[in-house]
Structure formats: C-alpha cells, structure tokens
C-alpha cells in the first residue's frame, strides 16, 4: 500500500510563545477553504496512492478550528478513490468546549497528537505556562496509541529523566523527542548533562522492560 502524507498549513499564528520556537514568521495569513479543498480533492482522487494522511499544521492549527471542521465535514460527506485520515499536532490549550466535543465524536477519523514537554515545571518553562490549560487525560482517552511530541530545551535538559519517566507514568508512548534547534548541543556543558540523564534512563528501562525505550538521535552520542 502506497501512503502519502499531505500537509496543509492552516495558519502561521500561535497563541503561545515557546522558548525554542523556530518559526520566525507570525503573519496573519491563513489558507482559504477552497484552496485546501482543491488540494485535498486532487490527492484523494490520485491513482498514485492508496492512502492519504492529511495533516493540519500551524502555528496552532486549532486557531482555525471552524475552517478545519468545514473542510473535514465536506470531505467526509463524499466518496473518494483513496482511503484517508485527518491528523494534527496541537499545543492542547484550545481543546475545550466545542472543539473537544467535535474531536471526541470524530476520534476514529481525526487523530491528534499533543505537544507535552514533561512535568509541569519543565513544560511551563518551555511553553508559556500552559500545562494546566491542557486536558491531558482527554488525549490519552481518545487516542491511547498515539505518541506525543516532546521538545528538550537547554533550560529543561537537566530534568530529561524526570520528564520522560513522567510521560511514561501517565501512559503515553514516546517514539522520539526533539532537541531544540539553534543550540550547540555538542558543547561540553550539554553533553555532560545529556549523558548523565541518558544513563539514568537506561537504568530505568532495564528495571522496566515492559516500557518501550525512547529512541534518540543526539549529536555524536
């Protein structure tokens, strides 16, 4: 089966100011519904693929929730050549009320990954004090097999072990973490800390063989 990942950038805007954000463009441009629909239509009728994953990106995609909802419901109301699934990654802070109810009702055909950087202190340090704005159990309840997105900053790297084990403790699977861009992670002051944290993690995984270890790609380690 030939699969294609189609990315639709809904907006460049975001409601948070994360320490490590690499997006320098914060204009007010948003994609119009007709443009998005025409792009999706092309791929859902394409003979080159058998399955399409349609990913909504931002910024924070749910700033354009009504447009996402209209696009999805338009697509769901028609028959297509290819199988498809909608997906997005969110900071989670806007997922409440109508958005939460709509996602719960459509959780089998619209999957969501939440960005969570570990324990409350580290997450808040990285991501605009947003930890308590996120209904973390909701995401696990609706998509228990979905991995989450975690980013390690220079401010939180010394708490890497606690952050990873915390995410494991609340049930999430972690297939990878991102080291923040724009930092020379090969500096000795960082490599020393990372090695210490990874050593603790190795011991943790040895003691908990039932938990799948987080794969890492870090400098020359």
FIVO-433460 format. One record per residue (C-alpha): z, y negated, x; residue in one letter; chain; residue number from 0. Coordinates in steps of 0.25 Angstrom, whole numbers. Layout:
N
<dovex up="Z" north="Y" east="X" gukol="a" fivex="A" zaro="NUM"/>
...
***
This chain:
221
<dovex up="0" north="0" east="0" gukol="x" fivex="A" zaro="0"/>
<dovex up="-4" north="-13" east="6" gukol="x" fivex="A" zaro="1"/>
<dovex up="6" north="-24" east="3" gukol="x" fivex="A" zaro="2"/>
<dovex up="5" north="-39" east="5" gukol="x" fivex="A" zaro="3"/>
<dovex up="15" north="-50" east="6" gukol="x" fivex="A" zaro="4"/>
<dovex up="11" north="-63" east="-1" gukol="x" fivex="A" zaro="5"/>
<dovex up="20" north="-75" east="2" gukol="x" fivex="A" zaro="6"/>
<dovex up="20" north="-87" east="-8" gukol="x" fivex="A" zaro="7"/>
<dovex up="27" north="-99" east="-2" gukol="x" fivex="A" zaro="8"/>
<dovex up="33" north="-106" east="-15" gukol="x" fivex="A" zaro="9"/>
<dovex up="39" north="-118" east="-8" gukol="x" fivex="A" zaro="10"/>
<dovex up="44" north="-123" east="5" gukol="x" fivex="A" zaro="11"/>
<dovex up="56" north="-129" east="-1" gukol="x" fivex="A" zaro="12"/>
<dovex up="70" north="-123" east="0" gukol="x" fivex="A" zaro="13"/>
<dovex up="84" north="-126" east="-5" gukol="x" fivex="A" zaro="14"/>
<dovex up="91" north="-122" east="7" gukol="x" fivex="A" zaro="15"/>
<dovex up="91" north="-127" east="22" gukol="x" fivex="A" zaro="16"/>
<dovex up="93" north="-115" east="30" gukol="x" fivex="A" zaro="17"/>
<dovex up="97" north="-117" east="45" gukol="x" fivex="A" zaro="18"/>
<dovex up="86" north="-109" east="50" gukol="x" fivex="A" zaro="19"/>
<dovex up="75" north="-112" east="40" gukol="x" fivex="A" zaro="20"/>
<dovex up="61" north="-113" east="48" gukol="x" fivex="A" zaro="21"/>
<dovex up="54" north="-120" east="36" gukol="x" fivex="A" zaro="22"/>
<dovex up="51" north="-134" east="40" gukol="x" fivex="A" zaro="23"/>
<dovex up="42" north="-137" east="28" gukol="x" fivex="A" zaro="24"/>
<dovex up="50" north="-141" east="16" gukol="x" fivex="A" zaro="25"/>
<dovex up="40" north="-147" east="7" gukol="x" fivex="A" zaro="26"/>
<dovex up="39" north="-147" east="-8" gukol="x" fivex="A" zaro="27"/>
<dovex up="27" north="-139" east="-8" gukol="x" fivex="A" zaro="28"/>
<dovex up="27" north="-127" east="-18" gukol="x" fivex="A" zaro="29"/>
<dovex up="16" north="-117" east="-21" gukol="x" fivex="A" zaro="30"/>
<dovex up="10" north="-119" east="-35" gukol="x" fivex="A" zaro="31"/>
<dovex up="10" north="-107" east="-44" gukol="x" fivex="A" zaro="32"/>
<dovex up="-5" north="-106" east="-45" gukol="x" fivex="A" zaro="33"/>
<dovex up="-7" north="-105" east="-30" gukol="x" fivex="A" zaro="34"/>
<dovex up="4" north="-94" east="-30" gukol="x" fivex="A" zaro="35"/>
<dovex up="-2" north="-86" east="-41" gukol="x" fivex="A" zaro="36"/>
<dovex up="-16" north="-87" east="-36" gukol="x" fivex="A" zaro="37"/>
<dovex up="-11" north="-81" east="-22" gukol="x" fivex="A" zaro="38"/>
<dovex up="-3" north="-70" east="-29" gukol="x" fivex="A" zaro="39"/>
<dovex up="-15" north="-67" east="-38" gukol="x" fivex="A" zaro="40"/>
<dovex up="-24" north="-65" east="-26" gukol="x" fivex="A" zaro="41"/>
<dovex up="-15" north="-55" east="-19" gukol="x" fivex="A" zaro="42"/>
<dovex up="-11" north="-47" east="-32" gukol="x" fivex="A" zaro="43"/>
<dovex up="-25" north="-44" east="-34" gukol="x" fivex="A" zaro="44"/>
<dovex up="-29" north="-41" east="-20" gukol="x" fivex="A" zaro="45"/>
<dovex up="-35" north="-28" east="-16" gukol="x" fivex="A" zaro="46"/>
<dovex up="-30" north="-29" east="-2" gukol="x" fivex="A" zaro="47"/>
<dovex up="-15" north="-26" east="-6" gukol="x" fivex="A" zaro="48"/>
<dovex up="-7" north="-17" east="-15" gukol="x" fivex="A" zaro="49"/>
<dovex up="6" north="-24" east="-16" gukol="x" fivex="A" zaro="50"/>
<dovex up="9" north="-39" east="-14" gukol="x" fivex="A" zaro="51"/>
<dovex up="23" north="-45" east="-11" gukol="x" fivex="A" zaro="52"/>
<dovex up="23" north="-59" east="-16" gukol="x" fivex="A" zaro="53"/>
<dovex up="33" north="-67" east="-8" gukol="x" fivex="A" zaro="54"/>
<dovex up="38" north="-81" east="-13" gukol="x" fivex="A" zaro="55"/>
<dovex up="43" north="-89" east="-1" gukol="x" fivex="A" zaro="56"/>
<dovex up="49" north="-103" east="1" gukol="x" fivex="A" zaro="57"/>
<dovex up="57" north="-111" east="5" gukol="x" fivex="A" zaro="58"/>
<dovex up="65" north="-106" east="-6" gukol="x" fivex="A" zaro="59"/>
<dovex up="56" north="-99" east="-16" gukol="x" fivex="A" zaro="60"/>
<dovex up="65" north="-100" east="-28" gukol="x" fivex="A" zaro="61"/>
<dovex up="64" north="-115" east="-28" gukol="x" fivex="A" zaro="62"/>
<dovex up="50" north="-111" east="-34" gukol="x" fivex="A" zaro="63"/>
<dovex up="56" north="-101" east="-44" gukol="x" fivex="A" zaro="64"/>
<dovex up="49" north="-105" east="-56" gukol="x" fivex="A" zaro="65"/>
<dovex up="36" north="-104" east="-49" gukol="x" fivex="A" zaro="66"/>
<dovex up="39" north="-90" east="-43" gukol="x" fivex="A" zaro="67"/>
<dovex up="43" north="-86" east="-57" gukol="x" fivex="A" zaro="68"/>
<dovex up="30" north="-91" east="-63" gukol="x" fivex="A" zaro="69"/>
<dovex up="22" north="-84" east="-52" gukol="x" fivex="A" zaro="70"/>
<dovex up="29" north="-71" east="-53" gukol="x" fivex="A" zaro="71"/>
<dovex up="28" north="-70" east="-68" gukol="x" fivex="A" zaro="72"/>
<dovex up="13" north="-74" east="-68" gukol="x" fivex="A" zaro="73"/>
<dovex up="11" north="-62" east="-58" gukol="x" fivex="A" zaro="74"/>
<dovex up="20" north="-52" east="-66" gukol="x" fivex="A" zaro="75"/>
<dovex up="12" north="-55" east="-79" gukol="x" fivex="A" zaro="76"/>
<dovex up="-1" north="-50" east="-73" gukol="x" fivex="A" zaro="77"/>
<dovex up="-7" north="-37" east="-67" gukol="x" fivex="A" zaro="78"/>
<dovex up="-11" north="-37" east="-53" gukol="x" fivex="A" zaro="79"/>
<dovex up="-18" north="-27" east="-43" gukol="x" fivex="A" zaro="80"/>
<dovex up="-7" north="-27" east="-33" gukol="x" fivex="A" zaro="81"/>
<dovex up="8" north="-24" east="-34" gukol="x" fivex="A" zaro="82"/>
<dovex up="17" north="-35" east="-31" gukol="x" fivex="A" zaro="83"/>
<dovex up="31" north="-40" east="-29" gukol="x" fivex="A" zaro="84"/>
<dovex up="37" north="-54" east="-28" gukol="x" fivex="A" zaro="85"/>
<dovex up="47" north="-57" east="-17" gukol="x" fivex="A" zaro="86"/>
<dovex up="54" north="-69" east="-12" gukol="x" fivex="A" zaro="87"/>
<dovex up="65" north="-73" east="-2" gukol="x" fivex="A" zaro="88"/>
<dovex up="75" north="-83" east="-7" gukol="x" fivex="A" zaro="89"/>
<dovex up="88" north="-90" east="-2" gukol="x" fivex="A" zaro="90"/>
<dovex up="94" north="-86" east="-15" gukol="x" fivex="A" zaro="91"/>
<dovex up="101" north="-99" east="-19" gukol="x" fivex="A" zaro="92"/>
<dovex up="91" north="-102" east="-31" gukol="x" fivex="A" zaro="93"/>
<dovex up="92" north="-88" east="-36" gukol="x" fivex="A" zaro="94"/>
<dovex up="101" north="-90" east="-49" gukol="x" fivex="A" zaro="95"/>
<dovex up="99" north="-92" east="-63" gukol="x" fivex="A" zaro="96"/>
<dovex up="84" north="-91" east="-68" gukol="x" fivex="A" zaro="97"/>
<dovex up="79" north="-87" east="-54" gukol="x" fivex="A" zaro="98"/>
<dovex up="90" north="-76" east="-53" gukol="x" fivex="A" zaro="99"/>
<dovex up="87" north="-70" east="-67" gukol="x" fivex="A" zaro="100"/>
<dovex up="72" north="-70" east="-65" gukol="x" fivex="A" zaro="101"/>
<dovex up="73" north="-63" east="-51" gukol="x" fivex="A" zaro="102"/>
<dovex up="83" north="-53" east="-57" gukol="x" fivex="A" zaro="103"/>
<dovex up="73" north="-50" east="-68" gukol="x" fivex="A" zaro="104"/>
<dovex up="61" north="-48" east="-59" gukol="x" fivex="A" zaro="105"/>
<dovex up="69" north="-42" east="-47" gukol="x" fivex="A" zaro="106"/>
<dovex up="59" north="-30" east="-47" gukol="x" fivex="A" zaro="107"/>
<dovex up="47" north="-38" east="-45" gukol="x" fivex="A" zaro="108"/>
<dovex up="52" north="-50" east="-38" gukol="x" fivex="A" zaro="109"/>
<dovex up="61" north="-47" east="-25" gukol="x" fivex="A" zaro="110"/>
<dovex up="70" north="-57" east="-18" gukol="x" fivex="A" zaro="111"/>
<dovex up="76" north="-58" east="-4" gukol="x" fivex="A" zaro="112"/>
<dovex up="87" north="-67" east="-2" gukol="x" fivex="A" zaro="113"/>
<dovex up="90" north="-75" east="11" gukol="x" fivex="A" zaro="114"/>
<dovex up="104" north="-72" east="15" gukol="x" fivex="A" zaro="115"/>
<dovex up="109" north="-75" east="30" gukol="x" fivex="A" zaro="116"/>
<dovex up="122" north="-66" east="29" gukol="x" fivex="A" zaro="117"/>
<dovex up="136" north="-70" east="25" gukol="x" fivex="A" zaro="118"/>
<dovex up="140" north="-83" east="18" gukol="x" fivex="A" zaro="119"/>
<dovex up="143" north="-91" east="31" gukol="x" fivex="A" zaro="120"/>
<dovex up="130" north="-88" east="38" gukol="x" fivex="A" zaro="121"/>
<dovex up="121" north="-89" east="26" gukol="x" fivex="A" zaro="122"/>
<dovex up="127" north="-102" east="23" gukol="x" fivex="A" zaro="123"/>
<dovex up="126" north="-107" east="37" gukol="x" fivex="A" zaro="124"/>
<dovex up="111" north="-103" east="37" gukol="x" fivex="A" zaro="125"/>
<dovex up="107" north="-106" east="23" gukol="x" fivex="A" zaro="126"/>
<dovex up="113" north="-119" east="17" gukol="x" fivex="A" zaro="127"/>
<dovex up="126" north="-113" east="12" gukol="x" fivex="A" zaro="128"/>
<dovex up="118" north="-105" east="1" gukol="x" fivex="A" zaro="129"/>
<dovex up="126" north="-92" east="2" gukol="x" fivex="A" zaro="130"/>
<dovex up="134" north="-94" east="-11" gukol="x" fivex="A" zaro="131"/>
<dovex up="121" north="-98" east="-19" gukol="x" fivex="A" zaro="132"/>
<dovex up="115" north="-85" east="-17" gukol="x" fivex="A" zaro="133"/>
<dovex up="118" north="-73" east="-27" gukol="x" fivex="A" zaro="134"/>
<dovex up="117" north="-63" east="-16" gukol="x" fivex="A" zaro="135"/>
<dovex up="120" north="-51" east="-25" gukol="x" fivex="A" zaro="136"/>
<dovex up="109" north="-55" east="-34" gukol="x" fivex="A" zaro="137"/>
<dovex up="99" north="-52" east="-23" gukol="x" fivex="A" zaro="138"/>
<dovex up="105" north="-38" east="-20" gukol="x" fivex="A" zaro="139"/>
<dovex up="106" north="-35" east="-35" gukol="x" fivex="A" zaro="140"/>
<dovex up="91" north="-38" east="-37" gukol="x" fivex="A" zaro="141"/>
<dovex up="85" north="-33" east="-24" gukol="x" fivex="A" zaro="142"/>
<dovex up="94" north="-24" east="-17" gukol="x" fivex="A" zaro="143"/>
<dovex up="84" north="-18" east="-8" gukol="x" fivex="A" zaro="144"/>
<dovex up="78" north="-32" east="-4" gukol="x" fivex="A" zaro="145"/>
<dovex up="82" north="-37" east="10" gukol="x" fivex="A" zaro="146"/>
<dovex up="87" north="-51" east="12" gukol="x" fivex="A" zaro="147"/>
<dovex up="83" north="-62" east="22" gukol="x" fivex="A" zaro="148"/>
<dovex up="93" north="-66" east="33" gukol="x" fivex="A" zaro="149"/>
<dovex up="92" north="-76" east="44" gukol="x" fivex="A" zaro="150"/>
<dovex up="100" north="-77" east="56" gukol="x" fivex="A" zaro="151"/>
<dovex up="103" north="-91" east="61" gukol="x" fivex="A" zaro="152"/>
<dovex up="109" north="-96" east="74" gukol="x" fivex="A" zaro="153"/>
<dovex up="121" north="-101" east="66" gukol="x" fivex="A" zaro="154"/>
<dovex up="123" north="-87" east="60" gukol="x" fivex="A" zaro="155"/>
<dovex up="119" north="-77" east="71" gukol="x" fivex="A" zaro="156"/>
<dovex up="133" north="-75" east="75" gukol="x" fivex="A" zaro="157"/>
<dovex up="136" north="-69" east="61" gukol="x" fivex="A" zaro="158"/>
<dovex up="124" north="-60" east="61" gukol="x" fivex="A" zaro="159"/>
<dovex up="132" north="-47" east="60" gukol="x" fivex="A" zaro="160"/>
<dovex up="141" north="-52" east="48" gukol="x" fivex="A" zaro="161"/>
<dovex up="129" north="-58" east="41" gukol="x" fivex="A" zaro="162"/>
<dovex up="121" north="-45" east="42" gukol="x" fivex="A" zaro="163"/>
<dovex up="132" north="-36" east="38" gukol="x" fivex="A" zaro="164"/>
<dovex up="136" north="-45" east="26" gukol="x" fivex="A" zaro="165"/>
<dovex up="122" north="-44" east="21" gukol="x" fivex="A" zaro="166"/>
<dovex up="123" north="-28" east="22" gukol="x" fivex="A" zaro="167"/>
<dovex up="136" north="-29" east="15" gukol="x" fivex="A" zaro="168"/>
<dovex up="130" north="-35" east="3" gukol="x" fivex="A" zaro="169"/>
<dovex up="119" north="-25" east="2" gukol="x" fivex="A" zaro="170"/>
<dovex up="107" north="-32" east="8" gukol="x" fivex="A" zaro="171"/>
<dovex up="97" north="-25" east="17" gukol="x" fivex="A" zaro="172"/>
<dovex up="93" north="-33" east="28" gukol="x" fivex="A" zaro="173"/>
<dovex up="79" north="-29" east="35" gukol="x" fivex="A" zaro="174"/>
<dovex up="79" north="-41" east="44" gukol="x" fivex="A" zaro="175"/>
<dovex up="85" north="-54" east="48" gukol="x" fivex="A" zaro="176"/>
<dovex up="79" north="-67" east="53" gukol="x" fivex="A" zaro="177"/>
<dovex up="84" north="-75" east="65" gukol="x" fivex="A" zaro="178"/>
<dovex up="81" north="-89" east="62" gukol="x" fivex="A" zaro="179"/>
<dovex up="69" north="-96" east="68" gukol="x" fivex="A" zaro="180"/>
<dovex up="69" north="-107" east="78" gukol="x" fivex="A" zaro="181"/>
<dovex up="81" north="-101" east="86" gukol="x" fivex="A" zaro="182"/>
<dovex up="80" north="-95" east="100" gukol="x" fivex="A" zaro="183"/>
<dovex up="87" north="-82" east="97" gukol="x" fivex="A" zaro="184"/>
<dovex up="85" north="-77" east="111" gukol="x" fivex="A" zaro="185"/>
<dovex up="95" north="-87" east="116" gukol="x" fivex="A" zaro="186"/>
<dovex up="107" north="-80" east="122" gukol="x" fivex="A" zaro="187"/>
<dovex up="117" north="-86" east="113" gukol="x" fivex="A" zaro="188"/>
<dovex up="110" north="-80" east="101" gukol="x" fivex="A" zaro="189"/>
<dovex up="106" north="-67" east="108" gukol="x" fivex="A" zaro="190"/>
<dovex up="121" north="-64" east="111" gukol="x" fivex="A" zaro="191"/>
<dovex up="125" north="-67" east="97" gukol="x" fivex="A" zaro="192"/>
<dovex up="114" north="-58" east="91" gukol="x" fivex="A" zaro="193"/>
<dovex up="117" north="-47" east="100" gukol="x" fivex="A" zaro="194"/>
<dovex up="131" north="-47" east="96" gukol="x" fivex="A" zaro="195"/>
<dovex up="128" north="-47" east="81" gukol="x" fivex="A" zaro="196"/>
<dovex up="118" north="-36" east="82" gukol="x" fivex="A" zaro="197"/>
<dovex up="127" north="-28" east="90" gukol="x" fivex="A" zaro="198"/>
<dovex up="138" north="-29" east="78" gukol="x" fivex="A" zaro="199"/>
<dovex up="127" north="-26" east="68" gukol="x" fivex="A" zaro="200"/>
<dovex up="122" north="-13" east="76" gukol="x" fivex="A" zaro="201"/>
<dovex up="137" north="-8" east="75" gukol="x" fivex="A" zaro="202"/>
<dovex up="137" north="-12" east="60" gukol="x" fivex="A" zaro="203"/>
<dovex up="124" north="-4" east="58" gukol="x" fivex="A" zaro="204"/>
<dovex up="130" north="8" east="66" gukol="x" fivex="A" zaro="205"/>
<dovex up="142" north="8" east="57" gukol="x" fivex="A" zaro="206"/>
<dovex up="134" north="7" east="44" gukol="x" fivex="A" zaro="207"/>
<dovex up="122" north="16" east="46" gukol="x" fivex="A" zaro="208"/>
<dovex up="119" north="15" east="31" gukol="x" fivex="A" zaro="209"/>
<dovex up="115" north="0" east="33" gukol="x" fivex="A" zaro="210"/>
<dovex up="100" north="-3" east="38" gukol="x" fivex="A" zaro="211"/>
<dovex up="101" north="-12" east="50" gukol="x" fivex="A" zaro="212"/>
<dovex up="95" north="-26" east="50" gukol="x" fivex="A" zaro="213"/>
<dovex up="82" north="-25" east="59" gukol="x" fivex="A" zaro="214"/>
<dovex up="82" north="-37" east="69" gukol="x" fivex="A" zaro="215"/>
<dovex up="71" north="-44" east="77" gukol="x" fivex="A" zaro="216"/>
<dovex up="78" north="-53" east="87" gukol="x" fivex="A" zaro="217"/>
<dovex up="73" north="-59" east="100" gukol="x" fivex="A" zaro="218"/>
<dovex up="73" north="-48" east="111" gukol="x" fivex="A" zaro="219"/>
<dovex up="85" north="-41" east="106" gukol="x" fivex="A" zaro="220"/>
***
